[in-house]
Amino acid sequence: MITSLATAGDAELAQFKKLADISRALTYCTSLDEVAQLTVVRGAELLEAASAVVMLQDADDLLHVRAVHGVPEAVFARFRAPLSGEVIGRLQGLLAVPDDQLLAVPLVVRGVVTGLVAVALRKPSTPANDWSMAALADQVAIALENARLAGEVRLEMESRLRASEGATNAKDRALSTLAHDIRSPLGAIEGYCTILEDGIYGPVTDKQLEALGRVRMSGRHLLSLLDNVMDMARLSAGAVRVRAERVALTTVAQEAVDIMTPASHARRQSLTITGGPDVLVTADGARVRQVLVNLIGNAVKFTEANGQITIGIVEHSMGFTRWGGVRVTDTGPGIAALDRVSIFEPYFRSEGTAAIPGVGLGLAISSALVKQMGGRLEVESELAVGSSFTLWLPCWS
């Protein structure tokens, strides 16, 4: 019995080491094809699978095959399908495996499914296989996002350099070019924190766990700053697309409040959403949530401890157009009149906010996104009283 437990422990440790090696290798991949090809080869090796496939979502929200291993590429030449039960059934048929030997896990980035990785096992799946597959999918999703963003940066920089004949702003160029090189080691840091916290390399004390948590938090903060830089680069290049769909402002505002509640509670602030009309607007729901999380996040960051932040739904008509809005009001220090003219400019940082972490892109990104959705972002503020930002969008007709 003791021998069998030791053998199981050795096998588990070997699996963790393989995952760590794959994570390290992924940090050196610089393109989607490199990531996808490494995934199918090393994924099949990790799970001792007969074959493996990586599928990515295209602009039409359909999955298409990006890389295969252990099966002729011609088998998947015309395979495109939406992410549903249908795609799993078709994969099973193409890979020629029974139900209990097919493992398929979605690739998820920031809550959005971007693809799928699947393997055909040589024998029925076990819980250990399921765990390893899920861990692999998490690593691959991050690596694919890094590679995708790096590709966008390269295209955006080439376009801007051609258009301006080399006169592109040096700050944008430097930040965008470095973004991928910084994201990759940050992803590795996140992965190694997980491995250490799981005790793979030995027991971890409570103080060490606390320190690892701080390392993870710092890494995620840097990652959020890089995400802002990338969003600004894409917006400047006109590469960001928004959808025109029906959005319930009360629902998306509540989602943003739920996301930011832990941060406000940590500062002992009152974060509340008040009643208001149930307004439907024409916008991109995910982008509206992104803007509101940024506005509420700024309110939390700049409002003192024990301060108040209130979210309200508003509505008004102008001419023949009805507008729905979300107003974020805080009891923070307020914004000087001269600064209010510049707060929506990229990289703007007022003297009063210089000591607070950030690169001055949040409001610039929010303003640009709102304009793309046909809306506007307004600010009212008074020093020593507080600020109020209102996101206005056209009502659904």
C-alpha positions as CSV (number, residue, x, y, z in Angstrom):
1,M,0.0,0.0,0.0
2,I,2.8,2.4,1.0
3,T,4.6,1.5,-2.2
4,S,1.5,2.2,-4.4
5,L,0.9,5.5,-2.7
6,A,4.6,6.5,-3.3
7,T,4.3,5.5,-6.9
8,A,1.1,7.6,-7.3
9,G,2.9,10.5,-5.7
10,D,5.8,10.1,-8.1
11,A,3.5,10.0,-11.1
12,E,1.7,13.2,-9.9
13,L,5.0,15.0,-9.4
14,A,6.1,13.9,-12.9
15,Q,2.9,15.3,-14.3
16,F,3.4,18.6,-12.5
17,K,6.9,18.9,-13.9
18,K,5.7,18.3,-17.4
19,L,3.1,21.0,-17.0
20,A,5.8,23.4,-15.6
21,D,8.0,22.5,-18.7
22,I,5.1,23.2,-21.0
23,S,4.4,26.6,-19.3
24,R,8.1,27.5,-19.6
25,A,8.1,26.6,-23.3
26,L,4.9,28.5,-24.0
27,T,6.6,31.8,-22.8
28,Y,9.0,31.6,-25.7
29,C,6.3,31.3,-28.3
30,T,5.6,34.5,-30.2
31,S,2.8,33.5,-32.7
32,L,-0.5,31.8,-32.6
33,D,0.8,29.0,-34.8
34,E,3.8,28.4,-32.5
35,V,1.5,28.2,-29.4
36,A,-1.0,25.9,-31.1
37,Q,1.6,23.5,-32.5
38,L,3.5,23.3,-29.2
39,T,0.1,22.6,-27.5
40,V,-0.9,19.7,-29.6
41,V,2.5,18.0,-29.5
42,R,3.3,18.6,-25.8
43,G,-0.4,18.1,-24.8
44,A,-0.5,14.7,-26.4
45,E,2.8,13.8,-24.7
46,L,1.5,15.0,-21.3
47,L,-1.7,12.9,-21.5
48,E,-0.2,10.0,-23.5
49,A,-2.8,10.7,-26.1
50,A,-3.0,9.3,-29.6
51,S,-3.9,12.7,-31.1
52,A,-4.6,16.3,-30.2
53,V,-6.2,19.3,-31.8
54,V,-6.4,23.1,-31.1
55,M,-9.3,25.1,-32.4
56,L,-9.6,28.9,-32.3
57,Q,-12.6,31.1,-32.7
58,D,-12.8,33.3,-35.8
59,A,-14.6,36.6,-36.5
60,D,-17.8,34.7,-37.2
61,D,-17.7,33.1,-33.8
62,L,-17.0,29.7,-35.4
63,L,-14.2,27.4,-34.3
64,H,-11.6,26.4,-36.9
65,V,-8.6,24.0,-36.5
66,R,-5.3,25.8,-36.0
67,A,-3.1,22.8,-35.2
68,V,-3.4,19.0,-35.1
69,H,-1.1,16.1,-34.0
70,G,-1.4,12.4,-34.6
71,V,-4.0,12.7,-37.3
72,P,-3.8,13.9,-40.9
73,E,-4.5,17.6,-41.3
74,A,-6.8,16.8,-44.3
75,V,-9.3,15.2,-41.8
76,F,-10.0,18.7,-40.4
77,A,-9.5,20.7,-43.6
78,R,-13.2,21.9,-43.8
79,F,-14.1,21.5,-40.2
80,R,-15.7,24.7,-38.8
81,A,-18.5,24.8,-36.2
82,P,-19.9,26.9,-33.3
83,L,-18.9,26.0,-29.8
84,S,-21.7,23.7,-28.7
85,G,-22.4,20.1,-28.1
86,E,-22.3,19.7,-31.9
87,V,-18.6,20.4,-32.1
88,I,-17.8,17.8,-29.4
89,G,-19.7,15.1,-31.3
90,R,-18.1,16.0,-34.6
91,L,-14.6,16.0,-32.9
92,Q,-15.3,12.5,-31.5
93,G,-16.2,11.2,-34.9
94,L,-13.2,12.8,-36.6
95,L,-10.8,11.5,-33.9
96,A,-12.5,8.1,-33.9
97,V,-12.6,7.7,-30.1
98,P,-15.4,6.6,-27.7
99,D,-17.0,9.1,-25.3
100,D,-14.8,8.2,-22.3
101,Q,-11.5,8.7,-24.3
102,L,-12.2,12.2,-25.6
103,L,-11.1,15.2,-23.5
104,A,-12.2,18.6,-24.8
105,V,-11.7,21.8,-22.7
106,P,-12.6,25.4,-23.8
107,L,-9.9,28.1,-23.8
108,V,-11.1,31.0,-21.8
109,V,-9.6,34.5,-21.6
110,R,-11.2,37.1,-19.2
111,G,-14.4,35.1,-19.1
112,V,-14.7,34.8,-22.9
113,V,-14.3,31.5,-24.8
114,T,-11.6,31.9,-27.5
115,G,-11.1,28.3,-28.6
116,L,-10.9,24.7,-27.7
117,V,-8.2,22.1,-27.0
118,A,-9.0,18.4,-27.4
119,V,-7.1,15.1,-27.1
120,A,-8.0,11.5,-28.0
121,L,-6.8,9.3,-25.2
122,R,-5.6,5.7,-25.6
123,K,-7.7,4.5,-22.7
124,P,-10.6,5.9,-20.6
125,S,-10.0,9.2,-18.9
126,T,-9.3,9.5,-15.2
127,P,-9.7,12.4,-12.8
128,A,-6.0,13.0,-13.0
129,N,-6.3,13.4,-16.8
130,D,-9.2,15.8,-16.4
131,W,-7.1,18.0,-14.0
132,S,-4.0,18.0,-16.2
133,M,-6.2,18.9,-19.3
134,A,-7.8,21.8,-17.4
135,A,-4.4,23.1,-16.2
136,L,-3.0,22.8,-19.8
137,A,-6.0,24.7,-21.2
138,D,-5.4,27.5,-18.7
139,Q,-1.8,27.9,-19.7
140,V,-2.5,27.7,-23.4
141,A,-5.3,30.3,-23.2
142,I,-2.9,32.8,-21.6
143,A,-0.2,32.0,-24.2
144,L,-2.6,32.4,-27.1
145,E,-3.8,35.7,-25.8
146,N,-0.2,36.9,-25.4
147,A,0.6,35.8,-29.0
148,R,-2.6,37.4,-30.4
149,L,-1.9,40.7,-28.7
150,A,1.7,40.6,-29.9
151,G,0.6,40.1,-33.5
152,E,-1.9,43.0,-33.2
153,V,0.9,45.2,-31.8
154,R,3.1,44.4,-34.7
155,L,0.4,45.0,-37.3
156,E,-0.7,48.2,-35.6
157,M,2.9,49.5,-35.4
158,E,3.6,48.7,-39.0
159,S,0.4,50.5,-40.1
160,R,1.1,53.5,-38.0
161,L,4.7,53.7,-39.2
162,R,3.7,53.5,-42.8
163,A,1.0,56.1,-42.3
164,S,3.2,58.6,-40.4
165,E,6.4,57.7,-42.2
166,G,8.2,57.0,-39.0
167,A,6.7,59.8,-36.9
168,T,4.7,57.6,-34.6
169,N,4.7,58.8,-31.0
170,A,7.8,57.3,-29.3
171,K,5.9,56.6,-26.0
172,D,3.2,54.5,-27.8
173,R,5.8,52.6,-29.9
174,A,8.0,51.8,-26.9
175,L,5.2,50.6,-24.7
176,S,3.5,48.6,-27.4
177,T,6.7,46.9,-28.5
178,L,7.6,45.9,-25.0
179,A,4.1,44.6,-24.1
180,H,4.5,41.1,-25.3
181,D,8.0,40.7,-23.8
182,I,6.6,41.8,-20.4
183,R,3.4,39.7,-20.6
184,S,5.2,36.4,-21.2
185,P,7.3,36.4,-18.0
186,L,4.3,37.7,-16.0
187,G,2.4,34.6,-17.2
188,A,5.3,32.5,-16.1
189,I,5.2,34.2,-12.6
190,E,1.5,33.4,-12.3
191,G,2.1,29.8,-13.2
192,Y,5.0,29.3,-10.8
193,C,3.0,30.9,-8.0
194,T,0.3,28.3,-8.5
195,I,2.9,25.5,-8.5
196,L,4.5,26.7,-5.3
197,E,1.1,27.3,-3.6
198,D,0.1,23.7,-4.5
199,G,3.2,22.5,-2.6
200,I,4.7,20.7,-5.7
201,Y,8.3,21.7,-4.6
202,G,7.7,21.1,-0.9
203,P,5.6,22.3,2.0
204,V,4.8,26.1,2.1
205,T,4.3,28.0,5.3
206,D,1.5,30.5,5.9
207,K,3.9,33.4,5.7
208,Q,5.2,32.1,2.4
209,L,1.7,31.7,1.1
210,E,1.0,35.3,2.0
211,A,4.2,36.4,0.2
212,L,3.2,34.4,-2.9
213,G,-0.2,36.0,-2.8
214,R,1.4,39.5,-2.9
215,V,3.6,38.4,-5.8
216,R,0.6,37.2,-7.7
217,M,-1.3,40.4,-6.9
218,S,1.6,42.6,-8.1
219,G,1.9,40.5,-11.3
220,R,-1.8,40.9,-12.0
221,H,-1.6,44.6,-11.4
222,L,1.2,44.9,-14.0
223,L,-0.9,42.8,-16.3
224,S,-3.8,45.1,-16.0
225,L,-1.6,48.1,-16.8
226,L,-0.3,46.3,-19.9
227,D,-3.9,45.4,-21.0
228,N,-4.6,49.2,-20.8
229,V,-1.6,49.9,-23.0
230,M,-2.7,47.3,-25.5
231,D,-6.3,48.5,-25.6
232,M,-5.1,52.1,-26.3
233,A,-2.8,50.8,-29.1
234,R,-5.7,49.0,-30.7
235,L,-8.1,51.9,-30.3
236,S,-5.5,54.3,-31.8
237,A,-5.1,51.9,-34.8
238,G,-8.9,51.6,-35.2
239,A,-8.7,47.9,-34.6
240,V,-11.3,47.6,-31.9
241,R,-14.8,46.6,-33.0
242,V,-18.0,47.0,-30.9
243,R,-21.3,45.3,-31.3
244,A,-24.7,46.9,-31.5
245,E,-26.9,44.8,-29.2
246,R,-29.7,45.4,-26.7
247,V,-28.2,46.1,-23.3
248,A,-30.1,46.4,-20.0
249,L,-28.2,49.1,-18.1
250,T,-29.5,48.0,-14.7
251,T,-28.1,44.5,-15.3
252,V,-24.7,45.5,-16.6
253,A,-24.3,48.2,-13.8
254,Q,-25.1,45.6,-11.2
255,E,-22.4,43.3,-12.7
256,A,-19.8,46.1,-12.6
257,V,-20.8,46.8,-8.9
258,D,-20.4,43.1,-8.0
259,I,-17.0,43.0,-9.6
260,M,-15.8,46.1,-7.7
261,T,-17.5,45.4,-4.3
262,P,-14.5,43.5,-2.8
263,A,-12.1,46.4,-3.6
264,S,-14.5,49.0,-2.1
265,H,-15.1,46.9,1.0
266,A,-11.3,46.6,1.5
267,R,-11.3,50.4,1.8
268,R,-14.4,50.4,4.0
269,Q,-16.3,52.4,1.4
270,S,-20.0,52.4,0.8
271,L,-20.6,51.2,-2.8
272,T,-24.4,51.1,-3.7
273,I,-26.5,51.1,-6.7
274,T,-29.7,53.1,-6.5
275,G,-33.1,52.5,-8.1
276,G,-33.9,53.9,-11.5
277,P,-35.6,53.3,-14.8
278,D,-35.0,49.9,-16.4
279,V,-33.4,51.4,-19.5
280,L,-32.4,49.4,-22.6
281,V,-29.7,50.9,-24.8
282,T,-27.9,50.0,-28.1
283,A,-24.4,49.1,-27.2
284,D,-21.8,46.4,-26.7
285,G,-22.6,44.8,-23.3
286,A,-19.1,43.6,-22.6
287,R,-17.6,47.0,-23.5
288,V,-20.2,48.9,-21.4
289,R,-19.2,46.7,-18.4
290,Q,-15.5,47.4,-19.1
291,V,-16.2,51.1,-19.0
292,L,-18.2,51.0,-15.8
293,V,-15.7,48.8,-14.1
294,N,-13.1,51.4,-15.0
295,L,-15.2,54.3,-13.7
296,I,-16.1,52.5,-10.5
297,G,-12.5,51.4,-10.1
298,N,-11.3,55.0,-10.3
299,A,-13.9,56.1,-7.8
300,V,-12.7,53.4,-5.4
301,K,-9.0,54.2,-6.0
302,F,-9.4,58.0,-5.5
303,T,-12.0,58.1,-2.8
304,E,-10.8,58.1,0.8
305,A,-11.5,55.2,3.2
306,N,-15.1,55.3,4.5
307,G,-16.2,57.4,1.5
308,Q,-19.3,56.8,-0.5
309,I,-19.7,55.7,-4.1
310,T,-23.2,55.7,-5.7
311,I,-24.3,54.2,-9.0
312,G,-27.5,55.4,-10.6
313,I,-29.5,54.7,-13.8
314,V,-30.7,57.8,-15.5
315,E,-32.6,58.7,-18.7
316,H,-33.3,61.8,-20.8
317,S,-34.4,62.9,-24.2
318,M,-32.7,65.3,-26.6
319,G,-34.5,66.2,-29.8
320,F,-35.8,62.9,-31.3
321,T,-33.3,60.8,-29.4
322,R,-33.7,59.1,-26.0
323,W,-30.6,58.5,-24.0
324,G,-30.0,56.0,-21.2
325,G,-27.1,56.5,-18.8
326,V,-25.2,55.2,-15.8
327,R,-23.9,57.8,-13.3
328,V,-21.0,57.0,-11.0
329,T,-20.7,59.5,-8.2
330,D,-18.1,59.6,-5.4
331,T,-17.1,61.7,-2.4
332,G,-13.5,61.8,-3.5
333,P,-11.2,64.9,-3.7
334,G,-12.7,66.2,-6.9
335,I,-11.0,67.3,-10.1
336,A,-9.8,70.8,-10.8
337,A,-11.4,72.7,-13.7
338,L,-8.1,72.8,-15.7
339,D,-7.6,69.1,-15.3
340,R,-11.1,68.2,-16.4
341,V,-10.2,69.4,-19.9
342,S,-7.4,66.8,-20.2
343,I,-8.6,63.8,-18.1
344,F,-9.7,61.9,-21.3
345,E,-6.4,62.3,-23.0
346,P,-4.0,59.3,-23.1
347,Y,-1.3,59.2,-20.4
348,F,-2.6,62.3,-18.6
349,R,-1.8,62.3,-14.9
350,S,-2.7,65.3,-12.8
351,E,-0.4,66.4,-10.0
352,G,-2.9,65.2,-7.4
353,T,-2.8,61.6,-8.8
354,A,0.9,61.2,-9.5
355,A,1.5,59.2,-6.4
356,I,-1.3,56.7,-7.2
357,P,-0.4,53.7,-9.4
358,G,-1.5,53.9,-13.0
359,V,-0.5,55.1,-16.5
360,G,-3.3,57.5,-17.2
361,L,-5.1,55.4,-19.8
362,G,-8.3,54.2,-18.2
363,L,-10.5,57.3,-19.0
364,A,-9.0,57.7,-22.4
365,I,-9.9,54.1,-23.3
366,S,-13.3,54.4,-21.8
367,S,-14.0,57.6,-23.7
368,A,-12.9,56.1,-27.0
369,L,-15.0,53.0,-26.5
370,V,-18.1,55.0,-25.6
371,K,-17.7,57.2,-28.7
372,Q,-17.5,54.0,-30.8
373,M,-20.8,52.9,-29.4
374,G,-22.4,56.2,-30.4
375,G,-22.4,57.6,-26.8
376,R,-20.6,60.1,-24.7
377,L,-18.9,60.3,-21.4
378,E,-19.5,63.4,-19.2
379,V,-17.9,64.6,-16.0
380,E,-19.0,67.0,-13.3
381,S,-16.7,67.7,-10.3
382,E,-16.0,70.0,-7.5
383,L,-12.8,70.1,-5.5
384,A,-13.2,68.7,-2.0
385,V,-16.7,67.6,-2.7
386,G,-16.4,64.7,-5.3
387,S,-16.9,63.7,-8.9
388,S,-19.7,62.4,-11.1
389,F,-19.1,60.5,-14.4
390,T,-22.1,59.7,-16.6
391,L,-22.0,57.2,-19.4
392,W,-24.7,58.1,-22.0
393,L,-25.8,55.7,-24.7
394,P,-28.7,55.8,-27.2
395,C,-31.8,53.9,-26.2
396,W,-32.8,50.7,-27.9
397,S,-35.4,51.4,-30.5
